[in-house]
Amino acid sequence: MTDFSKKITDIASGIADGALNASVPRRSLLKGTAGILAAGVFPAVHSAEPIVLRYLGTAVNQDKAIGEKFEKDTGIKIQYVAVTTDDVTKRAVTAPNSFDLIDTEYFSLKKIVPTGNLKGIDTKRIKNADKITSLFTTGKVAGKLVGDQGTAPKKVIYLEGEKSKVFAKAPTQFMSLIPTTYNADTLGIRPDLIKRPIDSWAELLNPEFKGKAAILNIPSIGIMDAAMVVEAMGLYKYPDKGNMTKKEIDLTIKTLIEAKKAGQFRSLWKDFNESVNLMASGEVVIQSMWSPAVTAVRTKGIACNFQPLKEGYRAWAAGFGLPATLSGRKLDGAYEFINWFLDGWAGAYLNRQGYYSAVLDTAKSKMEAYEWAYWMEGKAATQDIKSPNGDVLAKAGAVRDGGSYEARMGGIACWNAVMDENNYMVQKWNEFVAA
């Protein structure tokens, strides 16, 4: 019997014996009020009927250990519903009753928020709302503005009200999403197979890597990588890579199709694990890549770099949202999960995989000083750096790719986005895939 089940049994027995009739008021054991949440209290027992939260998102953030730890701490169960990035958005738009919590990227909000299917999140119920990194709220890192081409979170993070279908132009009490994880993406490379410095996005289409390059096959993200390449090659400079005109889309796709027909790409990948396998096998030596995927390759003992490039990074950010119809105990449970997620344990857990957490202070409190120095300050590791599973990711003396948090997140060139011409872009992207 689990601790949770035992406590429920003990309470039930006590009620049956009349032992609790004076001390246990007739109310739900879920203390999901704003006051309790603000205090950061995560009660271990809620009700004889445990809350189950259906968590819709991609597999990247849906880590079994996070769900297990949350259930152990609170008694609330997380039921992961893993779908692709595009399907997260489709479900939010067409089936908002199919989930209790959504983990989606900020760029998807321009499609979701106008439907009214998301509830504005009341920041007064979020204990660490005022500690959320300024990258989201003001678009600054260490007091300096970063690139905001595309859908920078600061453009879409605030809503005018709880039921608003439009974004607020200034900070309000209600957020569209509470940020969870984010990063600044770049190319992943196999330094042992390339054996020379790589410092530009242009290298993705370098004929030297013919048949050994790969690009991400999620249209709204892949085209941003392609635009970084086009600019790096000196072919064109976009006013906003995240919101191209039809002519700009045509130019970008034409460049990709020419490269594909010349045999440049070994693969167009959609799945996290696919990107890991391509790189680990050596079939691909340079590709669009996510930081945790690089980490996953390294855990296999294979050299893989998340390569800093002179043109800067393409950034992304994800956050938790609530369906507009969520209410009662499930709504309280969802707020409790968000508060728990920002309280440090999950942030530290994800930091150790190469992500960045939304509230830096709480994550720092759950990490060893040497870990924080390596992951966040760009300092050489004073001892081996290990993943949450205990795998060695970097040996003592190693420095994190891209350096410190300020160096990487301060080097953002653009953000993942959904363009005004999205339908046209997807049509042209599919022509590239089919070419």
C-alpha positions in Angstrom: 0.0 0.0 0.0 1.3 3.4 -0.9 1.7 6.2 1.8 -1.1 8.0 0.0 -3.5 5.0 0.1 -2.6 4.3 3.8 -3.5 7.9 4.8 -6.8 7.7 3.0 -7.5 4.3 4.7 -6.6 5.7 8.1 -8.9 8.7 7.6 -11.7 6.5 6.4 -11.2 4.2 9.5 -11.2 7.2 11.8 -14.5 8.5 10.4 -16.0 5.1 10.7 -15.0 4.9 14.4 -16.3 8.3 15.1 -12.8 9.4 16.1 -12.6 12.2 13.6 -16.2 13.6 13.8 -15.1 16.5 15.9 -11.8 17.3 14.4 -12.4 16.8 10.6 -14.8 19.4 9.2 -17.1 18.4 6.4 -15.0 19.9 3.5 -12.8 18.7 0.7 -9.3 17.7 1.7 -8.0 19.5 -1.3 -6.9 22.8 0.1 -6.8 24.5 -3.4 -7.5 28.0 -2.3 -5.5 31.0 -3.4 -4.2 31.5 0.1 -2.9 27.9 0.4 -1.3 28.0 -3.1 0.3 31.4 -2.4 1.9 29.9 0.7 3.4 27.1 -1.4 1.8 24.3 0.6 1.4 21.0 -1.2 -0.8 18.8 0.9 -0.2 15.1 0.6 -3.8 14.1 1.0 -6.7 15.6 -1.0 -9.7 13.4 -1.1 -10.8 9.8 -1.1 -11.1 10.3 -4.9 -7.7 11.4 -6.1 -7.5 14.1 -8.7 -6.1 13.0 -12.1 -4.9 15.8 -14.4 -4.8 15.1 -18.1 -1.5 16.8 -19.2 -1.5 17.5 -23.0 1.9 18.3 -24.6 4.8 16.9 -26.5 6.8 14.0 -25.1 9.8 16.3 -24.5 8.5 17.8 -21.2 6.4 14.8 -20.1 9.0 13.2 -17.9 7.8 10.2 -15.9 10.0 11.3 -12.9 8.3 14.7 -12.7 4.8 13.1 -12.6 5.9 10.6 -10.0 7.5 13.2 -7.8 4.5 15.5 -8.0 2.1 12.6 -7.1 4.4 11.7 -4.2 4.4 15.3 -2.9 0.7 16.0 -3.4 -1.3 12.9 -4.1 -2.4 14.3 -7.5 -1.9 12.1 -10.4 -0.6 13.3 -13.8 -1.9 11.5 -16.9 0.4 12.3 -19.8 -1.2 12.8 -23.2 1.7 13.0 -25.7 1.2 14.3 -29.2 3.2 16.2 -31.8 3.8 20.0 -31.5 1.2 20.7 -34.2 -1.4 18.3 -32.6 -1.1 20.1 -29.3 -2.4 23.2 -31.1 -5.1 21.3 -33.0 -6.5 19.8 -29.8 -6.4 23.2 -28.0 -8.5 24.7 -30.9 -10.8 21.8 -31.6 -11.1 19.7 -28.4 -10.5 21.9 -25.3 -12.3 19.5 -23.1 -9.8 16.7 -23.8 -7.2 18.0 -21.4 -6.9 19.7 -18.0 -3.5 21.2 -18.5 -1.8 22.1 -21.7 2.0 22.4 -22.2 2.4 24.4 -25.4 4.8 26.8 -27.0 4.2 30.5 -27.0 4.1 30.8 -30.7 1.0 28.6 -30.8 -1.0 31.2 -28.8 -1.9 33.3 -31.8 -3.9 30.4 -33.0 -5.3 29.3 -29.6 -6.1 32.5 -27.6 -8.6 33.9 -30.2 -10.8 30.8 -29.8 -11.4 31.6 -26.2 -10.4 28.1 -25.2 -7.8 29.1 -22.7 -8.5 30.6 -19.3 -6.3 33.6 -18.3 -4.1 32.3 -15.4 -4.6 34.4 -12.3 -1.0 35.3 -11.2 -2.4 36.1 -7.7 -2.7 32.3 -7.4 0.9 31.7 -8.5 3.3 31.9 -5.6 6.4 32.7 -7.7 4.8 34.8 -10.4 6.9 37.8 -9.5 10.1 35.8 -9.9 9.5 34.6 -13.4 12.5 35.5 -15.5 12.5 38.9 -17.2 13.1 37.3 -20.5 9.4 36.5 -20.6 7.9 39.6 -19.0 10.1 42.4 -20.5 12.2 40.6 -23.1 15.4 41.4 -21.3 18.4 39.3 -20.1 20.7 41.0 -17.5 18.9 44.3 -18.3 19.5 44.1 -22.1 16.9 43.6 -24.7 17.3 40.4 -26.8 16.1 39.8 -30.4 12.4 39.6 -30.6 11.7 38.6 -34.3 9.0 36.0 -34.3 6.7 35.4 -31.4 8.7 36.6 -28.4 6.9 35.6 -25.2 6.7 39.2 -24.0 4.3 39.9 -26.9 1.8 37.2 -25.9 2.2 36.4 -22.2 -0.4 38.8 -20.9 -4.2 38.7 -21.5 -6.6 41.5 -20.8 -8.6 39.4 -18.5 -9.5 35.8 -17.4 -11.8 35.3 -20.4 -10.0 37.5 -22.9 -9.4 36.5 -26.5 -6.8 39.1 -27.1 -3.3 39.8 -25.8 -2.7 42.7 -23.4 -0.1 45.3 -24.5 1.1 45.9 -20.9 1.4 43.6 -17.9 -1.9 42.5 -16.3 -3.0 40.1 -13.6 -3.7 37.3 -16.1 -1.1 35.3 -18.1 -1.9 33.2 -21.2 0.8 30.6 -20.1 3.0 30.3 -17.1 6.4 29.5 -18.5 7.9 26.1 -17.8 11.0 25.5 -20.0 12.8 27.4 -22.7 16.0 27.4 -24.6 17.9 29.0 -27.5 18.4 26.4 -30.2 21.1 26.1 -32.7 22.7 23.3 -34.8 23.9 20.1 -33.3 27.1 18.7 -34.7 29.4 15.6 -34.4 32.8 17.3 -33.8 34.6 13.9 -33.9 33.3 13.4 -37.5 33.5 17.0 -38.8 36.9 17.7 -37.3 36.9 21.4 -38.0 35.3 24.5 -36.4 31.7 25.3 -37.2 30.6 28.8 -36.5 27.7 29.6 -38.9 24.2 28.5 -39.7 25.3 28.5 -43.4 27.2 25.2 -42.7 23.9 23.3 -42.7 23.8 23.7 -46.5 27.5 23.3 -47.1 28.0 20.7 -49.8 30.8 19.2 -47.7 28.0 17.6 -45.6 26.0 16.3 -48.5 23.8 13.4 -47.4 24.8 13.9 -43.8 22.7 16.9 -42.9 19.1 17.0 -41.4 16.5 19.7 -40.7 13.5 19.8 -38.4 10.3 18.9 -40.3 7.9 21.0 -38.2 7.0 23.7 -40.7 6.7 26.7 -38.4 10.1 25.9 -36.7 11.9 24.4 -39.6 11.4 27.5 -41.7 13.0 29.6 -39.0 16.1 27.4 -39.1 16.1 27.8 -42.9 15.8 31.5 -42.6 18.8 31.6 -40.3 20.7 29.7 -43.0 19.5 32.0 -45.8 20.7 35.0 -43.9 24.0 33.4 -43.0 24.6 32.6 -46.6 24.1 36.2 -47.5 21.2 35.5 -49.8 18.7 37.8 -48.1 18.0 39.7 -44.9 14.6 39.3 -43.4 12.8 42.2 -41.7 11.2 39.6 -39.5 12.1 35.9 -40.0 9.0 35.0 -37.9 6.5 36.8 -40.2 7.6 36.4 -43.8 5.9 37.7 -46.9 4.9 35.2 -49.6 7.9 36.3 -51.6 10.2 35.7 -48.7 8.6 32.3 -48.1 9.2 31.4 -51.8 12.8 32.4 -51.6 13.4 30.3 -48.4 11.6 27.2 -49.7 13.4 27.5 -53.1 16.7 27.4 -51.3 15.7 24.3 -49.4 14.4 22.5 -52.4 17.6 23.1 -54.4 19.6 21.7 -51.5 17.3 18.7 -51.1 17.4 17.9 -54.8 21.2 18.1 -54.6 21.1 15.4 -51.9 22.0 17.6 -49.0 19.6 16.1 -46.5 19.8 12.6 -45.0 16.6 13.1 -43.2 13.8 15.6 -42.3 13.1 14.7 -38.7 9.9 15.2 -36.7 10.6 13.3 -33.5 13.0 14.0 -30.7 14.2 10.4 -30.5 14.7 10.4 -34.3 17.1 13.3 -34.0 19.0 11.5 -31.3 19.3 8.3 -33.3 20.4 10.1 -36.5 23.2 11.9 -34.7 24.3 8.9 -32.4 24.5 6.6 -35.4 26.7 9.0 -37.4 24.3 9.0 -40.3 24.0 12.8 -39.7 26.9 15.0 -38.6 25.1 18.4 -38.6 21.4 19.1 -38.1 18.7 21.2 -36.5 18.8 20.0 -32.9 17.3 20.6 -29.4 19.6 20.9 -26.4 18.2 17.8 -24.5 18.7 15.7 -27.7 22.3 16.7 -27.6 22.4 15.7 -24.0 20.8 12.3 -24.9 23.5 11.6 -27.5 26.2 12.4 -24.9 24.7 10.0 -22.4 25.6 7.3 -24.9 29.2 8.3 -24.7 29.2 9.9 -28.1 30.7 13.4 -28.9 28.0 15.9 -29.8 28.0 19.7 -29.6 25.1 22.1 -29.3 27.1 24.6 -31.4 27.1 28.3 -30.7 26.9 30.2 -34.0 27.9 33.8 -34.8 24.5 34.7 -36.2 22.8 33.9 -32.9 20.1 31.5 -31.7 16.6 30.6 -32.6 14.7 30.6 -29.3 11.6 28.8 -28.1 9.6 28.8 -24.9 6.8 26.6 -23.6 4.3 27.1 -20.8 1.3 25.7 -18.9 -2.2 26.8 -19.9 -5.6 26.0 -18.6 -8.7 25.2 -20.6 -11.5 27.8 -20.2 -13.9 25.1 -18.9 -11.7 23.9 -16.1 -13.3 24.4 -12.7 -13.6 23.1 -9.1 -11.1 20.6 -7.7 -9.4 20.0 -11.1 -8.8 23.7 -11.5 -7.4 23.8 -7.9 -5.2 20.8 -8.7 -3.9 22.4 -11.9 -2.9 25.5 -10.0 -1.2 23.3 -7.5 0.8 21.6 -10.2 1.9 24.9 -11.7 2.9 26.2 -8.3 4.8 22.9 -7.5 6.5 23.1 -10.9 7.9 26.5 -10.3 8.9 25.7 -6.7 12.4 24.4 -7.7 12.5 20.6 -7.9 11.2 20.4 -11.5 13.3 23.4 -12.6 16.5 21.8 -11.3 15.6 18.5 -12.8 15.1 20.1 -16.2 18.1 22.3 -15.9 20.2 19.2 -15.6 19.0 18.1 -19.0 20.0 21.4 -20.7 16.8 23.3 -20.5 16.3 26.6 -18.6 13.7 27.0 -15.9 11.2 29.9 -15.6 12.1 30.8 -12.0 15.9 30.7 -11.6 16.1 31.3 -7.9 14.0 28.2 -6.8 15.8 25.9 -9.3 19.2 27.2 -8.0 18.1 26.2 -4.4 17.6 22.6 -5.5 21.0 22.3 -7.3 24.5 21.8 -6.1 26.8 24.8 -6.4 29.0 23.1 -8.9 26.0 22.1 -11.0 24.7 25.7 -11.1 28.1 27.0 -12.0 28.4 24.6 -15.0 24.8 24.8 -16.3 24.0 28.5 -15.6 27.3 30.4 -15.2 29.3 28.9 -18.0 32.1 27.9 -15.6 34.2 24.8 -15.9 32.9 21.8 -14.1 34.7 21.1 -10.9 33.5 17.5 -10.9 31.6 15.3 -13.4 28.3 16.6 -14.5 25.5 14.1 -14.4 22.0 13.8 -15.8 19.0 13.3 -13.5 19.5 9.6 -14.2 23.1 9.6 -13.1 24.6 9.4 -16.5 27.8 11.4 -17.0 27.1 14.3 -19.4 30.4 16.2 -19.0 33.7 15.4 -17.4 35.3 17.6 -14.8 36.9 20.6 -16.5 34.3 20.8 -19.3 32.5 24.0 -20.1 28.8 24.1 -21.3 28.3 24.7 -25.0 27.3 28.3 -25.4 28.6 29.3 -22.0 26.5 31.1 -19.4 22.7 31.7 -19.3 23.4 35.4 -20.1 25.6 34.5 -23.0 23.1 32.1 -24.6 19.8 33.7 -23.8 21.3 37.1 -24.5 22.3 35.9 -28.0 18.8 35.3 -29.3 18.2 36.3 -32.9 14.6 35.2 -33.3 11.8 33.2 -31.7 9.6 30.4 -33.0 6.5 31.9 -34.6 3.3 31.4 -36.5 3.3 33.7 -39.5 0.4 35.7 -40.9 0.9 33.7 -44.1 1.0 30.4 -42.1 -1.3 28.5 -44.5 0.8 29.5 -47.5 4.0 28.7 -45.7 2.8 25.2 -44.8 1.7 24.6 -48.4 5.2 25.6 -49.6 6.9 23.6 -46.9 5.0 20.5 -48.0 6.3 21.2 -51.5 9.8 21.0 -50.1 9.1 17.8 -48.2 7.6 16.2 -51.4 10.4 17.5 -53.7 
